[in-house]
Amino acid sequence: MNNVMIIMKKQRKDTLKNIAVLIQFIMFPLLGIIMTNAMKNANMPKNFFADLFAVMYIGMAPLTSVLAIISEEKEKNTLRVLMMADVTPAQYLSGIGLYVFLACMLGEIVFCCLLEGVTGMNRVFFLCIAAVGILASMLLGAAIGIGSRNQIEATSIGMPVMMIFSFLPMLSMFNDKIAKLAKITYSEQIRFLISNLENSGSCASHVAVIIMNMVLFGAIFFRKCRIVFTK
């Protein structure tokens, strides 16, 4: 626990110095507030912008933040120092993951506050769905970051992956073929659950897809970690 807390404190200080990471936590919540209040149309679905930006935020901010943190520390040999201090992959991921998770949950709370006509229990359900989606995105970002040789390689791989997982849910609303493809991704399942808070019904199949994505991302991360931490 001491190792985890030290890593969290380190990331908090580093984020204040890194505008590229800091802006990830602020951009979409700010856009959500502006769009929700500036664009009101009777023909527009209820909570359209809050739901849309909440999902895009989940697919983008946790992934790119964790990816940037890990790839930077790997390139600057910070990971090697942590290995010498007997920090395990699980402790390292927990430290940066808990920090990014809490920062992203603050953004999701903003989206939750923007929801109109949603009961208290459904708001709790919204935050639970968002929390699971953030965890999935962080595992994917960690897998890409730890498997990349440097920041440039991590960014070149992470950007298209981030675009796929953040924009597929939006595109699936307008294209049936894309919707069929998007069903296997966690971000599409998150979109469905968030968009159907009042009529969620049975969500077992949607949760199963999300869990399968998380297991895959986690397996890739820990496999890459074993390679990096045993060099």
HELIX and SHEET records of a PDB file:
HELIX    1   1 ASN A    2  LYS A   17  1                                  16    
HELIX    2   2 ILE A   19  ALA A   38  1                                  20    
HELIX    3   3 PHE A   48  GLU A   75  1                                  28    
HELIX    4   4 THR A   78  MET A   84  1                                   7    
HELIX    5   5 PRO A   89  LEU A  114  1                                  26    
HELIX    6   6 GLY A  120  GLY A  147  1                                  28    
HELIX    7   7 GLN A  151  SER A  172  1                                  22    
HELIX    8   8 ASP A  176  ALA A  182  1                                   7    
HELIX    9   9 TYR A  186  SER A  195  1                                  10    
HELIX   10  10 ALA A  204  PHE A  229  1                                  26    
END                                                                             
